[in-house]
Amino acid sequence: MVLPNALIAVYYARRGRQDIVLSSQIGDAHICVPMCIGIFAVFNSIHTPGMFQTGIYVILGAGVPHFLTVAFLKRVPRIFGIGLLGAYGFFFYKGIVH
């Protein structure tokens, strides 16, 4: 599910339609992922890892400034997007390499 969404995002980013890129990424994260987790939870119990609460704080820490920039600036500034991408890479690396 992620690869087709990423290809669509790259296509529309090249065409200069950042509004579509942003909405497709938000839509995937807020619809597909929770739906898959919910369907899994119907059939199996889900145990949260020890760092679950930290992960929630990280999501809030990225989500609130993201929302505020879109609400007040009507866009995500490039430098802010680079910072979010760097933070994602850092936490992804830290999650894989303990």
N, C-alpha and C positions, 0 to 999 in steps of 0.2 A: 504494500500500500504506500510505502514511503517513496519508492523510486518514481512511480508515475507522478506523484504530487511534486516531487523535486524537479522533474523534467518540465512540468507545466510552469513551475515557478521560474526556472531558468529561461524558458521561452518568453514569458511575459516580461521578465526583467530586461531581457535584450530588446524588447519592443518598447520599453519605457513605461510599462503599465505597473508601477509599484503597488497601486491600489489592489490589483488582482493578486499579486504575489502575497501581499500582507493578508488579505482575506482568505486565500487558499491555505496558507500556513496556519492561521488561527482556526479556521474551520476544521482542518485535519486534527489539530491538537485537542480541540474541544468537543469533537463529535466522534471521530473514529476510535481514538485511543480509549476514552472512557467506556464506549460501547463494547469494545473487545474485552476490557477488564470486567465490565459488568456481566457479560455473557460467560466469561470464565468463572466468575464468582458464583454464578447460579449452580455450576456443576462441581466446583472444588472450593475449598476454603483458601483464603488468601492470608498469608502471614506477612506482616510488614517488617522490613529490615530495621535494624537499630538506628540507622541514619535517616529514617523516614521523616521525622520532624525537621531535621536540618534541611532535607530536600524541599519540604513545604516552604520553609523560610527563604530558600534560594529562589523558588518559583515566585513567591510574593515579592522578593527583592528585585526581580527582573520585571515582573508584571506591572507593578505599581508605576515605576518610572516610564515604562513603555506606554501604559495607558495615558499618563499625564502628557507625554510628548505628543501623542496622537490627538488628545483632546484639545491641547492648547496651541500646538504648532501645526496641526493637521497633517503631520508626517513624522516619520522617524528620521532624525538627522543621520547622515552617513557615519559620522564618528561614533554616535551612540549605537548604531547597528554593528559597527566593528567591535565596539566594547562588549556588546551582548554576545556576539559570536566568539570573541576571545574568552569570555567567562564560561560559555557553554563548552568550549574546547578544554578549558582548564578543569572544570568539574567532571567532564567525561573522562579525561586522562586520570584524574584522581580516583574516580570510581573503578577504573580498570586496573590501575597500578596502585596497589595499597602501600 
